[in-house]
Amino acid sequence: MAAMTLPYPMRFRFAMKLGQWGRKLQQITPEALRPMLALVPDALPARESIPQFSPAIGTQRGSVLLHLGCAARVLRPSITSAAIRVLNRNGIAVRVPQSQACCGALHWHIGDAKKAMNLASANLLAFAESDDPILTTAAGCGSGMHEYPLILAGKDNVEEVAGFAGRVLDISVYLDRIGLITPPALESVGVDTIRVGYHDACHLAHAQKIRKPPRSLLQKIEGLELVEIAEADWCCGSAGTYNIDQPELASQLGKRKADNIIASGCDVVAMGNIGCQVQIEMALKKAASDISVLHTIELLDHAYRGTLTREQLGQPQ
């Protein structure tokens, strides 16, 4: 069921709306559907218009193509908007190919190889407009697109597929590589210190071996204290659709993750994957915690815009 809705933003938004109604009837809802209802947010953020081209601010240092992902477009469109603002602020022009598709990772994970191949092929065409790096803000998408040589194995465009996969970068890696322009110090907005914990998304830390770049970016913010979370690279229980397929085990993992985050004493927990955000927000809510959950790029965007205050954290951008 998830593979029929999540990769398609319009269907997914409609499904979330139905889910909100379904929660009111949860007592009579089939037990198999209840884990999905538990993940439905109380309210959906407004749609955000994403420009096809966003020019660099100041001297242009580079240009990139941005993959939008699926779930974030409905559940957290602020991630994409924040990514574009941060990239532009760092002198990077951003293009968003209009014919891009879901990365195909979800279908690949559930064994629907044909659909995964079709989506991968569609993205090869969509991102062929230039040789620029292809940036992702979702660890799962980045990991999935790095697997295109495997997904499309046996095709006659081996070099093209390998070239595509080699251009895919997590946004944290790209910004760390070009050298992040230092955001304003927290004291400039009247804040002494904000303690930020960092959760390693599995698809980022384990699949892509990316651990240092996000932390390095956060440490660029003067006044921000980066605190380590115990078992930071342990799964939060999201794992694609694991929290739907195995809700009991996912809930145990989510509680363990929330307990470790709370024990770290952080004000905010940052991460690089929308699935983790949804799962961890739910787990922290169950634990009655008010710790804010943000994508790393959202936190950087707050810093640049001078809104990195406890009052603003977690508020719509």
C-alpha positions in Angstrom: 0.0 0.0 0.0 2.8 2.4 0.9 4.4 1.9 -2.5 1.2 2.9 -4.2 0.9 6.2 -2.4 4.1 7.5 -0.8 6.1 8.0 -4.1 3.3 10.1 -5.5 2.9 13.4 -3.7 -0.7 14.1 -4.7 -1.8 10.6 -3.8 0.2 10.8 -0.6 -1.3 14.1 0.5 -4.8 12.6 -0.2 -3.9 9.5 1.8 -2.8 11.7 4.7 -6.0 13.6 4.6 -8.0 10.3 4.7 -5.7 9.2 7.6 -6.6 12.2 9.6 -10.2 11.3 9.3 -9.4 7.7 10.0 -7.7 8.5 13.3 -11.1 9.7 14.6 -12.4 6.2 13.9 -9.3 4.4 15.1 -11.2 2.2 17.6 -13.1 0.5 14.7 -10.2 0.6 12.2 -8.6 -2.8 11.4 -5.6 -3.4 13.6 -3.3 -3.8 10.5 -4.0 -0.2 9.5 -3.5 1.4 12.9 0.4 1.7 12.7 -0.1 3.8 9.6 -2.7 6.0 11.3 -0.2 6.6 14.2 2.2 8.2 11.7 -0.3 10.6 10.3 0.4 14.2 11.6 -2.2 16.3 13.2 -1.9 18.8 10.4 -0.2 18.9 7.0 2.0 21.9 6.2 0.9 24.1 3.3 2.2 23.3 -0.1 5.3 25.3 -1.1 6.0 26.4 -4.7 9.4 25.3 -5.7 11.0 27.4 -8.5 12.6 25.6 -11.4 15.7 27.8 -11.1 17.0 29.7 -8.1 20.1 31.9 -8.8 23.1 32.1 -6.6 23.4 35.1 -4.2 26.5 37.1 -4.8 29.4 35.5 -6.7 28.4 32.2 -8.1 30.5 29.3 -6.9 28.8 26.5 -8.6 25.5 25.0 -9.8 23.5 21.9 -8.9 20.4 19.9 -9.7 18.1 19.1 -6.8 16.1 15.9 -6.3 12.9 16.7 -4.3 12.2 13.3 -2.8 8.6 12.2 -2.1 7.5 12.1 1.5 9.2 15.5 2.4 7.2 17.2 -0.3 4.1 16.5 1.7 5.2 16.1 5.3 8.0 18.7 5.4 8.3 20.9 2.3 10.3 23.4 4.4 13.3 21.0 3.9 13.5 21.7 0.2 12.9 25.5 0.6 15.6 25.6 3.3 18.0 23.7 1.0 17.5 26.1 -1.8 18.0 29.1 0.4 21.2 27.7 2.0 22.6 26.7 -1.4 21.9 30.1 -2.9 23.3 31.9 0.2 26.5 29.9 -0.4 26.8 31.1 -4.1 25.2 28.0 -5.6 22.6 28.2 -8.4 19.9 25.5 -8.1 17.9 23.8 -10.8 15.0 21.5 -10.2 14.3 19.2 -13.1 10.5 19.2 -13.6 10.3 15.7 -15.0 12.1 14.0 -12.1 10.5 11.0 -10.4 10.6 9.2 -7.1 14.1 7.6 -6.7 12.6 4.1 -6.7 14.2 3.0 -3.5 10.9 2.0 -1.9 9.9 -0.2 -4.8 13.4 -1.7 -4.9 13.2 -2.5 -1.1 9.9 -4.4 -1.5 11.0 -6.4 -4.5 9.2 -4.5 -7.3 12.2 -4.4 -9.6 10.3 -3.4 -12.7 8.9 -0.2 -11.1 12.2 0.6 -9.6 13.9 0.3 -13.0 11.2 2.5 -14.6 11.7 5.2 -12.0 15.5 5.0 -12.2 15.3 5.3 -16.0 13.0 8.3 -15.7 15.5 10.1 -13.5 18.4 9.4 -15.8 16.5 11.3 -18.5 15.3 14.1 -16.1 18.8 14.9 -14.8 20.5 14.7 -18.2 20.2 18.4 -18.8 23.6 19.1 -17.3 26.6 17.3 -15.7 26.1 19.2 -12.4 26.0 17.4 -9.1 22.7 15.9 -8.2 21.9 16.8 -4.6 19.5 14.9 -2.2 18.2 16.0 1.2 16.9 12.5 2.0 19.4 9.8 3.0 17.1 7.1 1.6 16.9 8.7 -1.8 20.6 9.3 -2.0 21.3 5.7 -1.1 18.7 4.4 -3.6 20.1 6.5 -6.5 23.6 5.2 -5.7 22.2 1.8 -6.4 21.1 2.6 -9.9 24.0 0.6 -11.4 22.6 -2.5 -9.6 18.9 -1.6 -10.3 19.7 -1.1 -14.0 22.2 -3.9 -14.3 22.1 -5.6 -17.7 21.1 -2.5 -19.6 23.3 -1.2 -22.5 23.9 2.2 -20.9 26.3 1.1 -18.1 28.6 4.1 -18.3 25.7 6.5 -18.3 24.2 4.9 -15.2 27.6 4.8 -13.4 28.1 8.5 -14.3 24.7 9.4 -12.9 25.3 7.5 -9.6 28.7 9.2 -9.3 27.0 12.7 -9.5 24.6 12.0 -6.6 25.7 13.7 -3.4 24.0 14.3 0.0 23.6 18.0 0.5 25.7 17.9 3.6 28.6 16.4 1.7 28.4 19.0 -1.1 28.3 22.0 1.3 31.1 20.6 3.4 33.1 20.0 0.2 32.7 23.5 -1.2 33.3 25.2 2.2 30.3 26.5 4.0 30.0 30.3 4.4 30.0 30.8 8.1 26.5 31.6 9.4 25.9 34.5 11.9 26.9 33.7 15.5 24.0 32.9 17.8 24.8 35.9 20.0 23.9 38.1 17.1 20.3 37.2 17.7 20.5 37.3 21.5 21.0 33.6 22.1 23.8 32.2 24.3 24.0 28.5 23.5 21.8 26.0 21.8 22.6 22.3 22.4 22.1 20.2 19.2 22.3 16.5 19.1 22.8 14.7 15.8 21.1 11.4 14.8 22.9 9.4 12.1 20.3 8.1 9.6 21.1 4.5 8.7 21.1 5.3 4.9 23.5 8.1 5.5 25.9 6.6 8.1 25.9 3.0 7.1 24.9 2.9 3.4 26.7 6.0 2.3 29.4 6.2 5.0 28.6 9.8 5.7 29.1 10.9 9.4 31.5 13.8 9.6 30.1 16.3 7.0 26.8 17.1 8.8 28.6 17.5 12.1 31.2 19.7 10.5 28.5 22.0 9.1 26.7 22.3 12.4 29.9 23.2 14.2 30.3 26.2 11.8 27.5 27.9 13.8 29.2 29.9 16.6 27.4 29.4 19.9 25.9 26.1 18.9 27.1 23.2 21.1 27.1 19.9 19.3 26.4 17.1 21.8 26.7 13.4 21.0 23.8 11.1 21.4 24.3 7.6 22.7 23.9 5.0 20.0 23.6 7.8 17.5 23.9 5.5 14.5 21.4 2.9 15.7 18.2 2.7 13.7 15.3 4.8 14.9 12.8 2.3 13.6 11.7 4.1 10.4 13.8 2.2 7.9 11.8 2.9 4.8 8.4 1.3 5.6 9.6 -0.8 8.6 7.6 1.2 11.0 4.5 0.2 9.0 5.5 -3.4 8.3 6.9 -4.1 11.8 5.2 -1.6 14.1 6.0 -3.3 17.4 9.7 -3.6 16.8 9.8 -0.1 15.2 8.1 1.3 18.3 10.7 -0.3 20.6 13.5 1.2 18.5 11.8 4.6 18.5 11.5 4.6 22.2 15.1 3.7 22.6 16.2 6.4 20.3 13.9 9.0 22.0 15.3 8.0 25.5 18.9 8.5 24.2 18.0 11.9 22.7 16.4 13.1 25.9 19.4 11.8 28.0 21.8 13.9 25.8 20.2 17.1 27.2 19.9 18.6 23.7 17.5 21.4 22.8 17.3 20.2 19.2 18.0 17.0 17.4 19.2 17.2 13.8 19.3 14.6 11.1 19.4 14.1 7.3 16.3 12.0 6.5 12.6 12.7 6.4 11.7 9.2 7.5 13.8 9.5 10.7 12.2 12.9 11.4 8.7 11.5 11.3 9.6 8.5 13.4 11.6 10.4 16.0 9.1 13.2 16.3 6.4 10.6 17.1 8.7 8.8 19.6 9.6 12.1 21.4 5.9 13.1 21.4 5.0 9.8 23.1 7.8 10.6 25.7 6.2 14.0 26.3 9.4 15.7 25.2 9.5 19.2 23.6 12.9 18.7 21.9 12.7 20.1 18.4 13.4 17.8 15.4 15.0 19.4 12.4 16.8 18.4 9.2 20.4 19.6 9.3 19.7 22.0 6.4 16.7 23.5 8.2 18.9 24.2 11.2 21.5 25.9 8.9 18.7 27.9 7.3 17.5 29.1 10.7 21.1 30.2 11.5 21.5 32.2 8.3 18.1 33.9 8.7 18.7 34.7 12.4 15.8 32.6 13.6 17.8 30.0 15.4 16.1 30.7 18.8 14.3 28.4 21.1 11.1 30.2 20.3 11.5 29.7 16.6 12.8 26.1 16.5 10.2 23.7 15.2 8.0 26.5 13.9 7.0 26.7 10.2 9.6 28.4 8.1 
